[in-house]
Amino acid sequence: MSRLSEDTTRNGTERGRRQFLRGAGVAASGLLATAAASTAAADATFPRVSTRGHYDVTWYGSPYRKDEYTKWEYDTVGSIPGLDTDAPDELLVHVHGWRNEDDEAVDGFRTAREAYRANGYDQPVVGFTWDSDSSVFGWWDSTEIAEANGLKLAQFVFDYRNENPDTTVRLVCHSLGARVLLRAVEVLDASEVRDYVDSITLLGGAADNDAVATDGAYGPSIERAVGQADNFWKDEDDVLNWAYTTAEWDSAVGEEGCEGTSPANYEDHNVDDVPDHFSYDEPGEGCIADVVAEW
């Protein structure tokens, strides 16, 4: 089974893909029961890559990956175009942020897809959902889990493009999902897989603003392993202005843009008209029209 280079991480291990296709045929009586069954079926089959349940936190607050999962392993839910159906022209993978329970993440993916559709993007949209939701997870635990998930997202991109070499792959993230996405780019670059990601888009990204610069942690990998990089930031993003700065003693790329020299293929976009941190990918009031225009 193909995998990324072990040099990509401190220890490399084999990954596997688990398919969870759930049937939608649920017998129910009464309008309420039918509606509930329909919602559950929709959530169960919304196409997404999932690493839910792969990580946990010890009683003393240390995050860890469960023994039954590898560093690279991911699951899939629903029908992924190009894996379970014919290859599409493009595939967009949308990564959620911090403290999204599984059902909330799916609702968010659906809302984002609605925004993409409303702005003329009609290619398949799938989610990437990860363990970000437990109240046990503190901020630093969650950042560690997010970055660990970068290996799994990178492996998915690697596997997907190997099966669908002509499909354009776009990665979009919100908030702490930026740590997942940027780590994935770093992993691909370290394995010299540098032509698989056509574009990345950060929405209110919760990563250090100097990390995307050419002398930062992720900037060189962005320049080498990504076709195009766009960062949508908001000066009045109160969540990042307060919470991120308090936790990290630094400024986020989603509140100030890149600090330092940006990669040649990177562009900052100020979107102060977005109402708040949670509205970047909302239909009508977010900035998805600007996102799609860059493609």
LOKOL-261311 format. One line per 5 residues: number of its first residue (from 1); their letters; for each residue x, y negated, z negated of N, C-alpha, C. Coordinates in Angstrom, 2 decimals. Layout:
BEGIN
NUM) A) X:Y:Z:X:Y:Z:X:Y:Z; ... .
***
This chain:
BEGIN
1) MSRLS) 0.85:1.18:0.00:0.00:0.00:0.00:0.89:-1.24:0.00; 0.65:-2.16:0.92:1.49:-3.35:1.04:1.34:-4.24:-0.19; 2.45:-4.85:-0.57:2.40:-5.79:-1.67:3.46:-6.85:-1.44; 3.37:-7.92:-2.22:4.33:-8.98:-2.12:5.65:-8.55:-2.77; 6.69:-9.29:-2.50:8.01:-8.96:-3.01:8.05:-8.98:-4.52 .
6) EDTTR) 8.76:-8.03:-5.13:8.91:-8.04:-6.57:9.72:-9.25:-7.03; 10.48:-9.85:-6.13:11.24:-11.04:-6.49:10.33:-12.24:-6.73; 9.06:-12.09:-6.32:8.11:-13.18:-6.48:7.84:-13.49:-7.94; 7.90:-12.49:-8.80:7.59:-12.67:-10.21:8.68:-12.05:-11.04; 8.53:-12.17:-12.34:9.50:-11.58:-13.25:9.41:-10.07:-13.22 .
11) NGTER) 8.26:-9.48:-13.00:8.08:-8.04:-12.77:7.00:-7.83:-11.73; 7.28:-7.04:-10.71:6.26:-6.79:-9.72:5.65:-5.42:-9.90; 4.36:-5.29:-9.67:3.71:-4.00:-9.76:2.71:-3.87:-8.64; 2.28:-2.65:-8.40:1.33:-2.38:-7.34:-0.03:-2.94:-7.68; -0.75:-3.43:-6.69:-2.10:-3.90:-6.91:-3.08:-3.00:-6.16 .
16) GRRQF) -4.33:-3.07:-6.53:-5.36:-2.31:-5.84:-6.59:-3.16:-5.66; -7.39:-2.85:-4.68:-8.63:-3.58:-4.43:-9.78:-2.69:-4.83; -10.66:-3.20:-5.69:-11.83:-2.45:-6.10:-13.05:-3.14:-5.55; -13.87:-2.39:-4.91:-15.06:-2.95:-4.27:-16.29:-2.68:-5.12; -17.00:-3.74:-5.46:-18.23:-3.61:-6.22:-19.39:-4.12:-5.38 .
21) LRGAG) -19.93:-3.29:-4.53:-21.11:-3.64:-3.75:-22.32:-3.13:-4.51; -23.11:-4.05:-4.99:-24.26:-3.68:-5.80:-25.53:-3.74:-4.95; -26.37:-2.75:-5.09:-27.62:-2.74:-4.35:-28.60:-3.77:-4.89; -29.41:-4.31:-4.00:-30.35:-5.34:-4.40:-31.75:-4.78:-4.65; -31.93:-3.48:-4.48:-33.27:-2.92:-4.64:-33.58:-2.64:-6.10 .
26) VAASG) -34.24:-3.57:-6.75:-34.60:-3.43:-8.15:-36.12:-3.46:-8.26; -36.69:-2.41:-8.83:-38.14:-2.40:-8.99:-38.52:-3.27:-10.16; -39.45:-4.18:-9.95:-39.90:-5.07:-11.03:-41.35:-5.41:-10.80; -42.07:-5.62:-11.88:-43.47:-6.00:-11.77:-43.65:-7.38:-12.33; -44.50:-8.17:-11.70:-44.77:-9.52:-12.18:-43.86:-10.52:-11.51 .
31) LLATA) -44.33:-11.74:-11.37:-43.60:-12.79:-10.68:-42.29:-13.12:-11.38; -42.30:-13.24:-12.71:-41.10:-13.59:-13.45:-40.03:-12.53:-13.30; -40.42:-11.27:-13.43:-39.47:-10.18:-13.32:-38.87:-10.14:-11.93; -39.70:-10.35:-10.91:-39.22:-10.33:-9.53:-38.22:-11.45:-9.29; -38.53:-12.63:-9.80:-37.63:-13.76:-9.63:-36.30:-13.50:-10.32 .
36) AASTA) -36.36:-12.94:-11.53:-35.13:-12.65:-12.26:-34.28:-11.62:-11.53; -34.95:-10.60:-10.98:-34.23:-9.57:-10.25:-33.58:-10.15:-9.00; -34.29:-11.07:-8.32:-33.74:-11.68:-7.12:-32.51:-12.51:-7.44; -32.58:-13.27:-8.56:-31.43:-14.07:-8.95:-30.24:-13.20:-9.29; -30.49:-12.13:-10.05:-29.41:-11.23:-10.43:-28.78:-10.59:-9.21 .
41) AADAT) -29.63:-10.18:-8.24:-29.11:-9.55:-7.03:-28.26:-10.53:-6.24; -28.73:-11.80:-6.18:-27.97:-12.80:-5.44:-26.61:-13.02:-6.08; -26.60:-13.09:-7.41:-25.33:-13.28:-8.11:-24.41:-12.09:-7.90; -24.99:-10.90:-7.90:-24.18:-9.69:-7.77:-23.56:-9.56:-6.39; -24.17:-10.14:-5.38:-23.70:-9.95:-4.02:-23.07:-11.19:-3.41 .
46) FPRVS) -23.09:-12.32:-4.12:-22.42:-13.50:-3.57:-20.95:-13.14:-3.34; -20.44:-13.34:-2.14:-19.08:-12.85:-1.83:-18.01:-13.58:-2.63; -17.21:-12.80:-3.34:-16.15:-13.40:-4.13:-15.06:-12.39:-4.45; -13.89:-12.93:-4.65:-12.77:-12.17:-5.20:-12.84:-12.40:-6.71; -12.71:-11.32:-7.48:-12.89:-11.44:-8.91:-11.77:-10.77:-9.68 .
51) TRGHY) -11.31:-11.46:-10.72:-10.39:-10.85:-11.68:-11.00:-10.93:-13.08; -12.31:-11.03:-13.14:-13.02:-11.10:-14.42:-12.75:-9.86:-15.25; -12.42:-10.07:-16.51:-12.16:-8.96:-17.40:-10.75:-8.42:-17.35; -9.90:-8.99:-16.51:-8.53:-8.52:-16.41:-7.66:-9.02:-17.57; -8.09:-10.12:-18.19:-7.29:-10.73:-19.25:-8.11:-10.89:-20.53 .
56) DVTWY) -7.42:-10.93:-21.65:-8.05:-11.17:-22.93:-7.04:-11.91:-23.81; -7.46:-12.23:-25.04:-6.61:-12.94:-25.97:-6.57:-12.17:-27.27; -5.39:-12.02:-27.85:-5.26:-11.29:-29.11:-5.93:-12.08:-30.24; -6.08:-11.43:-31.39:-6.71:-12.09:-32.52:-5.89:-13.29:-33.00; -4.60:-13.29:-32.67:-3.76:-14.42:-33.08:-3.56:-15.42:-31.93 .
61) GSPYR) -4.35:-15.25:-30.87:-4.41:-16.28:-29.84:-3.43:-16.17:-28.70; -2.88:-14.98:-28.46:-1.94:-14.80:-27.35:-2.62:-14.11:-26.18; -2.63:-14.70:-24.99:-3.28:-14.07:-23.84:-2.48:-12.88:-23.32; -3.19:-11.88:-22.80:-2.51:-10.72:-22.24:-3.36:-10.11:-21.14; -2.69:-9.41:-20.24:-3.38:-8.66:-19.19:-3.66:-7.26:-19.70 .
66) KDEYT) -4.88:-6.78:-19.49:-5.27:-5.46:-19.97:-4.49:-4.37:-19.23; -4.22:-3.29:-19.94:-3.37:-2.22:-19.42:-3.89:-1.60:-18.13; -5.21:-1.58:-17.97:-5.77:-0.91:-16.80:-5.66:-1.71:-15.50; -5.15:-2.93:-15.59:-5.00:-3.77:-14.40:-3.53:-4.10:-14.17; -3.16:-4.26:-12.91:-1.81:-4.66:-12.56:-1.74:-6.17:-12.36 .
71) KWEYD) -0.53:-6.66:-12.23:-0.32:-8.09:-12.00:-0.97:-8.56:-10.70; -1.05:-7.66:-9.72:-1.49:-8.03:-8.38:-2.95:-7.71:-8.12; -3.55:-6.91:-8.94:-4.86:-6.33:-8.64:-5.99:-7.35:-8.68; -6.93:-7.18:-7.78:-8.15:-7.99:-7.76:-9.31:-7.10:-7.37; -10.50:-7.55:-7.71:-11.72:-6.87:-7.31:-12.43:-7.72:-6.26 .
76) TVGSI) -13.39:-7.15:-5.58:-14.25:-7.95:-4.73:-15.70:-7.64:-5.06; -16.55:-8.62:-4.88:-17.98:-8.50:-5.11:-18.68:-8.97:-3.85; -19.69:-8.23:-3.43:-20.39:-8.61:-2.22:-19.60:-8.28:-0.96; -20.01:-8.82:0.14:-19.43:-8.52:1.44:-18.47:-9.64:1.85; -17.19:-9.33:1.91:-16.18:-10.31:2.28:-15.98:-10.27:3.80 .
81) PGLDT) -16.31:-11.35:4.50:-16.11:-11.37:5.95:-14.66:-11.09:6.31; -14.45:-10.18:7.23:-13.11:-9.80:7.62:-12.61:-8.55:6.92; -13.21:-8.22:5.77:-12.89:-6.97:5.08:-14.05:-5.99:5.18; -15.25:-6.50:5.01:-16.44:-5.66:5.05:-17.27:-5.88:6.31; -16.94:-6.93:7.06:-17.61:-7.21:8.34:-16.54:-7.65:9.33 .
86) DAPDE) -16.95:-8.07:10.51:-15.99:-8.52:11.52:-15.22:-9.74:11.03; -14.05:-9.94:11.59:-13.20:-11.07:11.22:-13.82:-12.39:11.65; -13.91:-13.36:10.76:-14.41:-14.69:11.14:-13.28:-15.54:11.71; -13.64:-16.68:12.29:-12.62:-17.62:12.75:-11.85:-18.21:11.57; -12.59:-18.49:10.48:-11.99:-19.06:9.28:-12.59:-18.41:8.05 .
91) LLVHV) -11.84:-18.46:6.95:-12.35:-18.07:5.64:-11.91:-19.12:4.64; -12.88:-19.65:3.88:-12.57:-20.62:2.83:-12.72:-19.93:1.48; -11.68:-19.99:0.67:-11.71:-19.42:-0.68:-11.76:-20.58:-1.68; -12.82:-20.63:-2.49:-13.05:-21.73:-3.43:-12.77:-21.23:-4.85; -11.83:-21.86:-5.54:-11.39:-21.44:-6.88:-11.97:-22.40:-7.92 .
96) HGWRN) -12.68:-21.86:-8.91:-13.29:-22.71:-9.93:-12.28:-23.10:-11.00; -12.73:-23.97:-11.92:-11.87:-24.48:-12.98:-12.12:-23.84:-14.33; -11.83:-24.60:-15.39:-11.83:-24.10:-16.77:-13.24:-23.90:-17.30; -13.37:-22.89:-18.17:-14.59:-22.61:-18.92:-15.82:-22.45:-18.04; -15.68:-21.67:-17.00:-16.80:-21.24:-16.16:-17.10:-19.79:-16.48 .
101) EDDEA) -18.26:-19.51:-17.05:-18.68:-18.13:-17.18:-18.96:-17.58:-15.79; -19.05:-16.26:-15.68:-19.17:-15.64:-14.35:-20.38:-16.17:-13.59; -21.55:-16.23:-14.26:-22.74:-16.70:-13.55:-22.65:-18.19:-13.22; -22.00:-18.96:-14.10:-21.78:-20.38:-13.81:-20.85:-20.56:-12.62; -19.84:-19.71:-12.55:-18.91:-19.77:-11.42:-19.64:-19.50:-10.11 .
106) VDGFR) -20.51:-18.49:-10.11:-21.26:-18.16:-8.90:-22.18:-19.32:-8.52; -22.85:-19.90:-9.49:-23.69:-21.07:-9.20:-22.85:-22.19:-8.59; -21.65:-22.38:-9.13:-20.76:-23.40:-8.58:-20.32:-23.11:-7.17; -20.03:-21.84:-6.88:-19.65:-21.46:-5.51:-20.80:-21.74:-4.55; -22.00:-21.41:-5.00:-23.17:-21.62:-4.15:-23.39:-23.11:-3.89 .
111) TAREA) -23.22:-23.92:-4.93:-23.36:-25.37:-4.76:-22.31:-25.92:-3.82; -21.07:-25.46:-3.98:-19.99:-25.92:-3.09:-20.28:-25.51:-1.65; -20.75:-24.28:-1.46:-21.07:-23.84:-0.09:-22.15:-24.71:0.52; -23.13:-25.10:-0.29:-24.18:-25.99:0.20:-23.58:-27.32:0.66; -22.61:-27.82:-0.10:-21.97:-29.08:0.26:-21.16:-28.94:1.55 .
116) YRANG) -20.45:-27.83:1.70:-19.71:-27.59:2.95:-20.68:-27.53:4.14; -21.76:-26.80:3.97:-22.74:-26.65:5.06:-23.34:-28.01:5.43; -23.66:-28.82:4.41:-24.27:-30.12:4.65:-23.35:-31.06:5.41; -22.06:-30.75:5.38:-21.10:-31.60:6.07:-20.48:-30.94:7.29; -21.21:-29.97:7.85:-20.85:-29.41:9.14:-19.87:-28.27:9.13 .
121) YDQPV) -19.48:-27.77:7.95:-18.57:-26.64:7.89:-19.39:-25.36:7.76; -19.41:-24.56:8.81:-20.29:-23.39:8.83:-19.54:-22.07:8.81; -18.27:-22.11:8.43:-17.48:-20.89:8.32:-17.75:-20.22:6.97; -17.42:-18.94:6.81:-17.70:-18.24:5.55:-16.97:-18.87:4.36; -17.69:-18.93:3.24:-17.15:-19.44:1.98:-17.25:-18.32:0.95 .
126) VGFTW) -16.13:-17.98:0.33:-16.14:-16.99:-0.75:-15.51:-17.64:-1.98; -15.82:-17.08:-3.15:-15.27:-17.61:-4.38:-14.08:-16.81:-4.86; -13.31:-17.41:-5.75:-12.29:-16.69:-6.51:-12.59:-16.99:-7.97; -13.01:-15.96:-8.72:-13.43:-16.16:-10.10:-12.51:-15.42:-11.06; -12.18:-16.08:-12.17:-11.15:-15.58:-13.08:-11.56:-15.84:-14.53 .
131) DSDSS) -10.84:-15.26:-15.48:-11.18:-15.35:-16.90:-10.85:-16.74:-17.45; -11.81:-17.63:-17.36:-11.58:-19.01:-17.80:-12.57:-19.46:-18.85; -13.46:-18.58:-19.28:-14.67:-19.03:-19.96:-14.74:-18.80:-21.46; -13.95:-17.91:-22.02:-14.11:-17.59:-23.44:-13.73:-18.75:-24.33; -14.55:-19.01:-25.35:-14.24:-20.08:-26.30:-12.99:-19.75:-27.10 .
136) VFGWW) -12.58:-18.48:-27.06:-11.35:-18.08:-27.75:-10.14:-18.67:-27.05; -10.25:-18.83:-25.74:-9.11:-19.32:-24.97:-8.91:-20.80:-25.24; -7.78:-21.16:-25.79:-7.43:-22.56:-25.87:-6.91:-23.03:-24.53; -6.61:-24.31:-24.43:-6.15:-24.87:-23.16:-4.89:-24.17:-22.67; -3.90:-24.01:-23.56:-2.62:-23.44:-23.11:-2.77:-21.97:-22.75 .
141) DSTEI) -3.63:-21.25:-23.47:-3.89:-19.86:-23.09:-4.50:-19.80:-21.70; -5.43:-20.71:-21.44:-6.11:-20.72:-20.14:-5.17:-21.09:-19.01; -4.24:-22.01:-19.25:-3.29:-22.34:-18.19:-2.40:-21.14:-17.88; -2.04:-20.39:-18.93:-1.21:-19.19:-18.71:-1.98:-18.14:-17.90; -3.25:-17.97:-18.23:-4.08:-17.01:-17.50:-4.30:-17.49:-16.06 .
146) AEANG) -4.49:-18.79:-15.90:-4.68:-19.34:-14.55:-3.46:-19.06:-13.68; -2.27:-19.32:-14.21:-1.07:-19.12:-13.42:-0.82:-17.64:-13.14; -1.18:-16.77:-14.08:-1.07:-15.33:-13.83:-1.99:-14.92:-12.70; -3.14:-15.57:-12.59:-4.06:-15.26:-11.51:-3.56:-15.73:-10.15; -2.56:-16.61:-10.16:-1.95:-17.01:-8.89:-1.36:-15.83:-8.14 .
151) LKLAQ) -0.84:-14.84:-8.87:-0.29:-13.64:-8.24:-1.40:-12.87:-7.53; -2.55:-12.81:-8.17:-3.66:-12.05:-7.62:-4.27:-12.74:-6.40; -4.37:-14.07:-6.47:-4.85:-14.81:-5.30:-3.87:-14.68:-4.14; -2.58:-14.76:-4.45:-1.56:-14.60:-3.40:-1.66:-13.23:-2.75; -1.87:-12.21:-3.57:-1.98:-10.86:-3.02:-3.21:-10.73:-2.13 .
156) FVFDY) -4.32:-11.36:-2.55:-5.52:-11.33:-1.71:-5.25:-12.00:-0.36; -4.62:-13.17:-0.38:-4.31:-13.87:0.87:-3.41:-13.01:1.75; -2.41:-12.40:1.14:-1.47:-11.54:1.86:-2.21:-10.37:2.51; -3.04:-9.68:1.73:-3.80:-8.54:2.24:-4.77:-8.98:3.33; -5.43:-10.10:3.06:-6.48:-10.55:3.99:-5.89:-10.93:5.34 .
161) RNENP) -4.82:-11.69:5.35:-4.24:-12.10:6.62:-3.59:-10.94:7.35; -3.10:-9.95:6.62:-2.57:-8.76:7.29:-3.67:-8.02:8.03; -4.87:-8.02:7.47:-6.01:-7.37:8.13:-6.66:-8.28:9.16; -6.52:-9.58:9.01:-7.17:-10.55:9.90:-6.15:-11.61:10.32; -5.19:-11.23:11.14:-4.09:-12.15:11.46:-4.50:-13.41:12.21 .
166) DTTVR) -5.66:-13.40:12.84:-6.08:-14.57:13.62:-7.07:-15.46:12.87; -7.38:-15.12:11.63:-8.33:-15.91:10.85:-7.61:-17.03:10.10; -8.12:-18.24:10.23:-7.61:-19.37:9.47:-8.03:-19.23:8.02; -7.10:-19.38:7.09:-7.41:-19.27:5.66:-7.23:-20.63:5.01; -8.30:-21.10:4.34:-8.27:-22.36:3.62:-8.52:-22.08:2.14 .
171) LVCHS) -7.72:-22.68:1.28:-7.88:-22.53:-0.16:-8.26:-23.87:-0.75; -9.36:-23.88:-1.52:-9.83:-25.09:-2.18:-9.97:-24.78:-3.67; -9.61:-25.73:-4.52:-9.71:-25.49:-5.97:-10.25:-26.72:-6.66; -10.85:-26.49:-7.83:-11.31:-27.58:-8.68:-10.64:-27.49:-10.04; -10.17:-28.62:-10.57:-9.69:-28.74:-11.94:-8.56:-27.75:-12.24 .
176) LGARV) -8.73:-26.90:-13.28:-7.67:-25.96:-13.65:-7.46:-24.88:-12.59; -8.39:-24.74:-11.67:-8.17:-23.85:-10.54:-6.94:-24.23:-9.74; -6.48:-25.48:-9.91:-5.26:-25.92:-9.22:-4.05:-25.10:-9.66; -4.04:-24.66:-10.93:-2.91:-23.85:-11.40:-2.92:-22.47:-10.73; -4.12:-21.94:-10.49:-4.23:-20.66:-9.78:-3.72:-20.83:-8.36 .
181) LLRAV) -4.22:-21.85:-7.68:-3.90:-22.06:-6.27:-2.42:-22.38:-6.07; -1.90:-23.31:-6.85:-0.51:-23.72:-6.66:0.46:-22.59:-6.98; 0.15:-21.82:-8.00:0.99:-20.66:-8.32:0.96:-19.64:-7.18; -0.23:-19.46:-6.57:-0.34:-18.54:-5.43:0.55:-18.98:-4.28; 0.57:-20.27:-4.01:1.42:-20.81:-2.94:2.89:-20.56:-3.27 .
186) EVLDA) 3.26:-20.76:-4.54:4.64:-20.52:-4.96:5.02:-19.05:-4.78; 4.09:-18.14:-5.12:4.34:-16.71:-4.99:4.53:-16.33:-3.52; 3.67:-16.83:-2.65:3.79:-16.53:-1.22:5.12:-17.06:-0.68; 5.48:-18.25:-1.07:6.73:-18.84:-0.61:7.93:-18.01:-1.06; 7.91:-17.57:-2.31:9.02:-16.79:-2.84:9.18:-15.46:-2.11 .
191) SEVRD) 8.08:-14.96:-1.56:8.11:-13.72:-0.78:8.33:-13.99:0.70; 8.60:-15.27:1.04:8.83:-15.69:2.42:7.61:-15.40:3.30; 6.43:-15.49:2.70:5.17:-15.40:3.44:4.71:-16.84:3.63; 5.04:-17.42:4.76:4.94:-18.88:4.89:4.03:-19.35:6.02; 3.26:-18.43:6.59:2.36:-18.85:7.66:0.95:-18.26:7.47 .
196) YVDSI) 0.59:-17.95:6.25:-0.69:-17.31:5.99:-1.76:-18.29:5.49; -1.35:-19.42:4.91:-2.31:-20.39:4.37:-2.30:-21.61:5.27; -3.44:-21.85:5.92:-3.52:-22.97:6.85:-3.71:-24.31:6.14; -4.47:-24.30:5.03:-4.64:-25.55:4.30:-4.97:-25.26:2.84; -4.56:-26.20:1.98:-4.99:-26.19:0.58:-5.60:-27.54:0.26 .
201) TLLGG) -6.60:-27.53:-0.61:-7.28:-28.76:-1.02:-7.47:-28.73:-2.53; -6.98:-29.77:-3.20:-7.13:-29.91:-4.64:-8.21:-30.94:-4.93; -9.17:-30.57:-5.78:-10.25:-31.47:-6.19:-10.14:-31.71:-7.69; -9.77:-32.92:-8.09:-9.60:-33.19:-9.51:-8.64:-32.23:-10.15; -7.52:-32.00:-9.52:-6.59:-30.95:-9.93:-5.96:-31.17:-11.30 .
206) AADND) -6.03:-30.14:-12.16:-5.45:-30.19:-13.49:-4.07:-29.55:-13.47; -3.15:-30.21:-12.78:-1.75:-29.82:-12.73:-0.94:-31.10:-12.80; 0.28:-31.05:-13.30:1.08:-32.25:-13.45:1.25:-32.96:-12.11; 1.16:-34.29:-12.14:1.21:-35.03:-10.88:2.60:-35.01:-10.24; 3.65:-34.74:-11.03:4.97:-34.64:-10.42:5.28:-33.22:-9.94 .
211) AVATD) 4.41:-32.25:-10.27:4.67:-30.87:-9.88:4.51:-30.65:-8.38; 3.72:-31.53:-7.71:3.50:-31.37:-6.27:4.51:-32.18:-5.46; 5.40:-32.91:-6.11:6.42:-33.68:-5.41:7.51:-32.75:-4.86; 8.33:-33.28:-3.97:9.35:-32.45:-3.32:10.39:-31.92:-4.31; 10.55:-32.58:-5.45:11.47:-32.07:-6.46:10.72:-31.47:-7.64 .
216) GAYGP) 9.42:-31.18:-7.47:8.61:-30.61:-8.52:8.52:-29.09:-8.43; 7.74:-28.52:-9.34:7.63:-27.06:-9.41:7.01:-26.47:-8.15; 6.05:-27.17:-7.56:5.31:-26.58:-6.44:5.54:-27.28:-5.09; 6.10:-28.48:-5.12:6.24:-29.25:-3.89:7.00:-28.53:-2.78; 8.17:-27.95:-3.06:8.89:-27.26:-1.99:8.09:-26.11:-1.38 .
221) SIERA) 7.35:-25.38:-2.22:6.54:-24.27:-1.71:5.38:-24.78:-0.87; 4.78:-25.91:-1.28:3.72:-26.51:-0.47:4.25:-26.84:0.91; 5.43:-27.42:0.96:6.00:-27.84:2.24:6.34:-26.65:3.13; 6.77:-25.55:2.54:7.21:-24.40:3.33:6.08:-23.42:3.66; 5.12:-23.24:2.74:4.18:-22.12:2.87:2.74:-22.53:3.15 .
226) VGQAD) 2.51:-23.81:3.41:1.15:-24.31:3.66:1.17:-25.15:4.93; 0.13:-24.99:5.74:0.05:-25.82:6.93:-0.26:-27.27:6.61; -1.22:-27.48:5.73:-1.70:-28.82:5.40:-2.16:-28.84:3.96; -1.81:-29.90:3.22:-2.21:-30.01:1.82:-2.88:-31.36:1.58; -4.05:-31.33:0.96:-4.80:-32.55:0.66:-5.19:-32.55:-0.81 .
231) NFWKD) -4.95:-33.69:-1.46:-5.30:-33.85:-2.87:-6.30:-34.99:-3.03; -7.46:-34.67:-3.59:-8.51:-35.65:-3.81:-8.54:-36.00:-5.29; -8.21:-37.26:-5.59:-8.06:-37.69:-6.97:-8.93:-38.90:-7.26; -9.22:-39.07:-8.56:-10.12:-40.12:-9.01:-9.49:-40.84:-10.19; -9.31:-42.13:-10.05:-8.66:-42.90:-11.09:-9.46:-42.90:-12.40 .
236) EDDVL) -10.77:-42.87:-12.31:-11.64:-42.91:-13.49:-12.15:-41.52:-13.85; -11.35:-40.51:-13.65:-11.73:-39.16:-14.06:-11.49:-39.04:-15.56; -12.54:-39.24:-16.33:-12.40:-39.30:-17.79:-11.91:-37.99:-18.39; -12.30:-36.86:-17.82:-11.87:-35.57:-18.34:-10.36:-35.44:-18.25; -9.82:-35.77:-17.09:-8.37:-35.68:-16.91:-7.65:-36.79:-17.67 .
241) NWAYT) -8.21:-37.98:-17.66:-7.58:-39.10:-18.34:-7.42:-38.84:-19.84; -8.41:-38.18:-20.42:-8.37:-37.94:-21.86:-7.86:-36.54:-22.18; -8.58:-35.52:-21.72:-8.28:-34.15:-22.13:-6.92:-33.67:-21.61; -6.65:-33.89:-20.33:-5.40:-33.40:-19.77:-4.20:-34.11:-20.39; -4.29:-35.44:-20.47:-3.18:-36.20:-21.02:-2.93:-35.85:-22.48 .
246) TAEWD) -4.00:-35.60:-23.23:-3.86:-35.22:-24.63:-3.17:-33.87:-24.77; -3.57:-32.91:-23.92:-3.02:-31.55:-24.01:-1.62:-31.45:-23.46; -1.34:-32.14:-22.37:-0.09:-31.94:-21.65:0.93:-33.07:-21.84; 0.52:-34.19:-22.40:1.40:-35.35:-22.52:1.96:-35.73:-21.15; 1.10:-35.63:-20.16:1.50:-35.96:-18.80:0.23:-36.35:-18.04 .
251) SAVGE) 0.39:-36.83:-16.84:-0.76:-37.20:-16.01:-1.02:-36.11:-14.99; -2.29:-35.91:-14.66:-2.68:-34.87:-13.71:-2.67:-35.41:-12.29; -2.44:-34.51:-11.35:-2.48:-34.89:-9.94:-3.88:-35.33:-9.53; -4.91:-34.87:-10.29:-6.28:-35.26:-9.99:-6.68:-36.61:-10.52; -5.80:-37.26:-11.32:-6.12:-38.60:-11.84:-5.22:-39.69:-11.29 .
256) EGCEG) -4.09:-39.29:-10.68:-3.16:-40.32:-10.19:-2.58:-40.01:-8.82; -2.76:-38.79:-8.32:-2.09:-38.41:-7.10:-0.66:-37.99:-7.38; 0.11:-37.79:-6.34:1.48:-37.31:-6.48:2.39:-38.37:-7.06; 3.18:-37.99:-8.07:4.21:-38.86:-8.62:5.56:-38.43:-8.03; 6.15:-39.29:-7.25:7.40:-38.95:-6.59:7.20:-38.82:-5.09 .
261) TSPAN) 8.19:-38.29:-4.42:8.11:-38.11:-2.96:7.26:-36.89:-2.66; 6.23:-37.10:-1.87:5.33:-35.99:-1.56:5.85:-35.19:-0.37; 5.49:-33.90:-0.29:5.87:-33.09:0.86:5.35:-33.70:2.17; 6.01:-33.42:3.25:5.65:-34.02:4.54:4.24:-33.65:4.98; 3.77:-32.49:4.55:2.44:-32.02:4.97:1.36:-32.28:3.93 .
266) YEDHN) 1.66:-33.15:2.96:0.77:-33.43:1.83:0.21:-34.84:1.95; -1.08:-35.01:1.61:-1.69:-36.34:1.63:-2.61:-36.50:0.43; -2.49:-37.65:-0.25:-3.39:-38.01:-1.34:-4.59:-38.77:-0.80; -5.75:-38.53:-1.41:-6.98:-39.24:-1.02:-7.67:-39.72:-2.30; -7.77:-41.03:-2.46:-8.46:-41.58:-3.62:-9.97:-41.55:-3.36 .
271) VDDVP) -10.72:-40.97:-4.30:-12.18:-40.85:-4.15:-12.86:-41.37:-5.42; -12.63:-42.64:-5.71:-13.21:-43.24:-6.90:-14.73:-43.31:-6.87; -15.32:-43.11:-5.70:-16.78:-43.14:-5.61:-17.42:-41.85:-6.11; -16.64:-40.80:-6.33:-17.18:-39.58:-6.93:-17.56:-39.90:-8.37; -18.79:-39.56:-8.81:-19.27:-40.01:-10.13:-18.44:-39.55:-11.32 .
276) DHFSY) -18.00:-38.29:-11.33:-17.28:-37.78:-12.50:-16.50:-36.53:-12.12; -15.83:-35.96:-13.11:-14.94:-34.81:-12.88:-15.67:-33.59:-12.33; -16.95:-33.47:-12.63:-17.69:-32.28:-12.24:-18.48:-32.45:-10.95; -18.25:-33.53:-10.22:-19.06:-33.82:-9.03:-18.29:-33.79:-7.72; -17.02:-33.42:-7.75:-16.22:-33.44:-6.52:-16.86:-32.61:-5.40 .
281) DEPGE) -17.40:-31.44:-5.76:-17.96:-30.55:-4.73:-19.48:-30.48:-4.79; -20.12:-31.51:-5.36:-21.57:-31.57:-5.39:-22.10:-32.12:-4.06; -23.17:-31.53:-3.52:-23.76:-32.07:-2.29:-24.24:-33.50:-2.50; -23.97:-34.35:-1.56:-24.50:-35.71:-1.61:-23.66:-36.71:-2.36; -23.14:-36.35:-3.55:-22.41:-37.32:-4.36:-20.93:-37.01:-4.50 .
286) GCIAD) -20.50:-35.87:-4.00:-19.09:-35.50:-4.09:-18.29:-36.02:-2.91; -17.14:-35.39:-2.66:-16.25:-35.86:-1.60:-16.03:-34.80:-0.53; -16.93:-33.82:-0.43:-16.74:-32.73:0.54:-16.77:-33.24:1.97; -17.51:-34.31:2.24:-17.48:-34.88:3.58:-16.07:-35.29:3.95; -15.35:-35.89:2.99:-13.96:-36.29:3.24:-13.05:-35.08:3.36 .
291) VVAEW) -13.34:-34.05:2.57:-12.54:-32.82:2.63:-12.64:-32.18:4.02; -13.87:-32.00:4.47:-14.11:-31.35:5.77:-13.52:-32.19:6.91; -13.57:-33.51:6.78:-13.04:-34.38:7.82:-11.55:-34.19:8.05; -10.84:-33.72:7.03:-9.39:-33.51:7.17:-9.05:-32.24:7.93; -10.03:-31.35:8.13:-9.78:-30.10:8.82:-10.04:-30.21:10.32 .
***
